[in-house]
Amino acid sequence: MIAIVCPGQGAQKPGLLNDWLELDGVPEHLAELSEAAGLDLRHYGTEADEETIRDTAVAQPLIVACGLIAGRLLKDRLDGRDDLVFAGHSVGEITAAALSGALTEKDAMTFVHTRADAMAAAAATVPTGMSAVLSPKEDEVREAIEAAGLTAANSNGGGQIVAAGTLEQLEAFAAEPPARARVIPLKVAGAFHTQHMSPALAPLRDLVGSLAPQDPSSPLLSNFDGQPVTSGAANLESLVEQVC
């Protein structure tokens, strides 16, 4: 079995599409994804600087597009194999949904465009962010995060929990971290997967009725509970709700 795990926001780097665009079919594929997203993803993936692609409204569609390009190329090379399983981290769940057949690529890019704009707008109301907290003492880290008024937004395994909240809260937490813990600020522009993102729910809920989810044709794992996804419609609802 081959597991294809699609990354989330923070994985982007300037010029990340340069090498991909040298491969046959990729420029045309990228043009299709750009049209669906309403963004010039070729520009953002080849010419834009780090600060520009840190913007949530740009980063999320760019990451999903890059994942879809890589996923199509990989699936072509693995043609005939029926032992692929897909999963994604945060916005990478949208990529995984498309690669597994639960969403069309067009619907995935439409969804991520709306998601990115809505989350960027929510993040603009109060300066917020996220930091990875690395420690072997998970219980102590969770207690410290809660005591600081932060939210444990992601549990990434391997002794890493992501804390999210206002920048002021994160700075205070980093100044006095739990014993034997490292705090690493993430290159994201908001406190994703927390109540700070609740304003983003309404635009996404309004959008889902215009999309056409399908039950996945390849195994797809939820990043909420790690369980296999059986219903495309239920998975789309989960993609909406996971922003908070």
C-alpha positions as CSV (number, residue, x, y, z in Angstrom):
1,M,0.0,0.0,0.0
2,I,1.2,3.5,-0.8
3,A,-0.1,6.4,1.3
4,I,-0.2,9.8,-0.4
5,V,-0.4,12.5,2.3
6,C,-1.1,16.1,1.1
7,P,0.5,19.0,3.0
8,G,-1.2,22.0,4.5
9,Q,-0.6,25.7,4.7
10,G,3.0,26.6,5.6
11,A,4.5,24.2,3.1
12,Q,4.7,26.8,0.3
13,K,8.0,28.3,-0.8
14,P,8.8,30.9,-3.4
15,G,9.3,29.3,-6.8
16,L,7.8,26.0,-5.8
17,L,6.2,25.4,-9.2
18,N,9.4,26.2,-11.3
19,D,10.6,22.6,-11.7
20,W,7.1,21.2,-12.1
21,L,6.4,23.4,-15.1
22,E,9.2,21.8,-17.0
23,L,7.3,18.5,-17.1
24,D,4.9,17.5,-19.9
25,G,1.3,18.5,-19.4
26,V,1.9,20.5,-16.3
27,P,1.6,24.0,-17.8
28,E,-1.8,23.1,-19.3
29,H,-2.9,21.4,-16.0
30,L,-1.9,24.5,-14.0
31,A,-3.8,26.8,-16.4
32,E,-7.0,24.7,-15.8
33,L,-6.5,24.9,-12.0
34,S,-5.8,28.7,-12.2
35,E,-9.0,29.2,-14.1
36,A,-11.1,27.2,-11.6
37,A,-9.5,29.2,-8.7
38,G,-9.7,32.6,-10.4
39,L,-6.0,33.2,-9.7
40,D,-2.8,33.4,-11.7
41,L,-1.2,30.4,-9.9
42,R,1.7,30.3,-12.4
43,H,2.7,33.8,-11.2
44,Y,2.3,33.0,-7.6
45,G,4.2,29.7,-7.9
46,T,7.1,31.1,-9.9
47,E,7.5,34.8,-9.4
48,A,5.9,35.9,-6.1
49,D,7.9,36.4,-3.0
50,E,7.6,34.7,0.4
51,E,5.4,37.4,1.9
52,T,3.0,37.4,-1.0
53,I,2.4,33.6,-0.9
54,R,2.1,33.7,2.9
55,D,-1.3,35.4,2.4
56,T,-3.9,32.8,3.1
57,A,-5.9,33.8,0.0
58,V,-3.0,32.9,-2.1
59,A,-1.3,30.1,-0.1
60,Q,-4.2,27.7,0.1
61,P,-5.1,27.6,-3.6
62,L,-1.4,27.4,-4.5
63,I,-0.8,24.5,-2.2
64,V,-3.8,22.5,-3.4
65,A,-2.9,23.2,-7.0
66,C,0.6,22.0,-6.5
67,G,-0.7,18.9,-4.7
68,L,-3.1,18.1,-7.6
69,I,-0.3,18.4,-10.1
70,A,2.0,16.2,-8.1
71,G,-0.8,13.7,-7.4
72,R,-1.7,13.4,-11.1
73,L,1.8,12.8,-12.1
74,L,2.3,10.2,-9.4
75,K,-0.9,8.4,-10.2
76,D,0.1,8.2,-13.8
77,R,3.4,6.6,-12.9
78,L,1.6,4.2,-10.6
79,D,-1.0,3.3,-13.2
80,G,-2.7,0.1,-12.5
81,R,-2.1,0.0,-8.8
82,D,-5.2,-0.3,-6.6
83,D,-3.5,0.1,-3.2
84,L,-3.3,3.9,-3.0
85,V,-4.7,5.6,0.1
86,F,-5.1,9.4,0.4
87,A,-5.0,11.8,3.4
88,G,-4.3,15.4,3.9
89,H,-3.4,17.9,6.6
90,S,-5.7,20.8,7.0
91,V,-6.2,22.4,3.5
92,G,-4.4,19.3,2.2
93,E,-7.6,17.4,2.9
94,I,-9.1,19.2,-0.1
95,T,-6.3,17.9,-2.3
96,A,-6.7,14.4,-0.9
97,A,-10.5,14.5,-1.6
98,A,-9.9,15.4,-5.2
99,L,-7.2,12.8,-5.7
100,S,-9.4,10.1,-4.2
101,G,-12.4,11.0,-6.4
102,A,-14.5,12.6,-3.7
103,L,-14.4,16.0,-5.5
104,T,-13.6,17.0,-9.0
105,E,-10.5,19.2,-9.4
106,K,-12.7,22.1,-10.5
107,D,-14.9,21.8,-7.4
108,A,-11.8,21.4,-5.2
109,M,-10.3,24.6,-6.6
110,T,-13.6,26.4,-6.3
111,F,-13.9,25.3,-2.7
112,V,-10.4,26.2,-1.7
113,H,-10.7,29.6,-3.3
114,T,-13.8,30.4,-1.2
115,R,-12.2,28.8,1.9
116,A,-9.0,30.8,1.5
117,D,-10.8,34.2,1.0
118,A,-13.2,33.5,3.9
119,M,-10.4,32.4,6.3
120,A,-8.2,35.4,5.3
121,A,-11.1,37.7,6.1
122,A,-11.6,36.1,9.4
123,A,-7.9,36.3,10.2
124,A,-7.9,40.0,9.4
125,T,-10.3,40.9,12.3
126,V,-7.7,40.2,15.0
127,P,-4.0,39.4,14.6
128,T,-3.7,35.7,15.2
129,G,-1.3,32.8,14.4
130,M,-0.1,29.3,15.2
131,S,3.0,27.8,16.7
132,A,4.2,24.2,16.8
133,V,5.1,23.0,20.3
134,L,7.5,20.2,20.4
135,S,7.7,18.2,23.7
136,P,7.6,14.6,24.9
137,K,5.2,15.8,27.6
138,E,1.9,16.0,25.7
139,D,-0.3,16.4,28.7
140,E,1.8,19.1,30.2
141,V,1.8,21.0,26.9
142,R,-1.9,20.8,26.5
143,E,-2.4,22.1,30.1
144,A,0.1,25.0,29.4
145,I,-1.7,25.8,26.1
146,E,-5.1,26.0,27.8
147,A,-3.6,28.1,30.7
148,A,-2.3,30.6,28.2
149,G,-5.7,31.0,26.7
150,L,-4.7,29.3,23.4
151,T,-6.2,26.4,21.6
152,A,-4.6,23.1,20.8
153,A,-5.6,23.2,17.1
154,N,-3.7,20.2,15.7
155,S,-2.2,17.1,17.2
156,N,0.5,16.1,14.7
157,G,1.9,13.1,16.5
158,G,5.6,12.6,17.3
159,G,5.4,15.0,20.3
160,Q,4.1,17.9,18.3
161,I,1.0,20.0,19.1
162,V,0.0,23.2,17.3
163,A,-1.1,26.0,19.5
164,A,-3.3,28.7,18.0
165,G,-4.5,32.1,19.3
166,T,-3.8,35.8,19.2
167,L,-0.2,36.9,18.4
168,E,0.0,38.4,21.9
169,Q,-0.9,35.1,23.5
170,L,1.5,33.2,21.3
171,E,4.4,35.6,22.1
172,A,3.7,35.3,25.8
173,F,3.6,31.5,25.5
174,A,6.9,31.4,23.6
175,A,8.6,33.7,26.2
176,E,7.7,31.2,29.0
177,P,7.2,27.8,27.3
178,P,6.6,24.5,29.2
179,A,9.7,22.8,30.5
180,R,11.8,21.0,27.8
181,A,9.5,22.3,25.0
182,R,10.4,24.1,21.8
183,V,8.0,26.6,20.3
184,I,8.2,27.3,16.6
185,P,6.1,29.9,14.9
186,L,4.4,28.7,11.8
187,K,4.2,30.5,8.5
188,V,0.5,31.0,8.5
189,A,-1.6,34.1,8.7
190,G,-4.2,33.1,11.3
191,A,-5.4,30.9,14.1
192,F,-6.8,28.2,11.9
193,H,-9.0,25.4,13.3
194,T,-10.1,27.5,16.2
195,Q,-13.2,29.7,16.9
196,H,-11.3,32.6,15.5
197,M,-12.3,31.2,12.1
198,S,-16.0,30.9,12.8
199,P,-16.9,33.8,10.4
200,A,-15.5,31.6,7.5
201,L,-18.2,29.0,8.0
202,A,-21.1,30.8,6.4
203,P,-19.6,31.4,2.9
204,L,-18.5,27.7,2.8
205,R,-21.9,26.5,3.9
206,D,-23.5,28.6,1.2
207,L,-21.1,27.2,-1.4
208,V,-21.6,23.4,-0.8
209,G,-25.0,23.2,-2.5
210,S,-23.4,24.1,-5.8
211,L,-20.7,21.4,-5.7
212,A,-21.1,17.7,-6.6
213,P,-19.3,15.5,-4.2
214,Q,-19.0,11.8,-4.9
215,D,-18.1,8.9,-2.7
216,P,-14.3,8.3,-3.0
217,S,-13.2,5.8,-5.6
218,S,-9.9,5.3,-3.7
219,P,-9.5,5.0,0.1
220,L,-9.6,8.4,1.8
221,L,-8.8,9.0,5.5
222,S,-10.2,11.8,7.5
223,N,-7.8,14.0,9.4
224,F,-10.4,14.5,12.1
225,D,-10.5,11.0,13.4
226,G,-8.3,9.0,11.0
227,Q,-11.2,6.9,9.9
228,P,-12.0,5.9,6.2
229,V,-14.3,8.3,4.4
230,T,-17.3,6.5,2.9
231,S,-19.6,9.4,1.9
232,G,-18.5,12.2,-0.3
233,A,-21.3,14.4,0.9
234,A,-20.4,13.9,4.5
235,N,-16.8,14.5,3.7
236,L,-17.6,17.8,2.1
237,E,-19.5,18.8,5.2
238,S,-16.5,17.8,7.3
239,L,-14.2,20.0,5.1
240,V,-16.5,22.9,6.0
241,E,-16.6,22.3,9.7
242,Q,-12.8,21.6,10.1
243,V,-11.9,25.3,9.5
244,C,-12.9,25.8,13.2
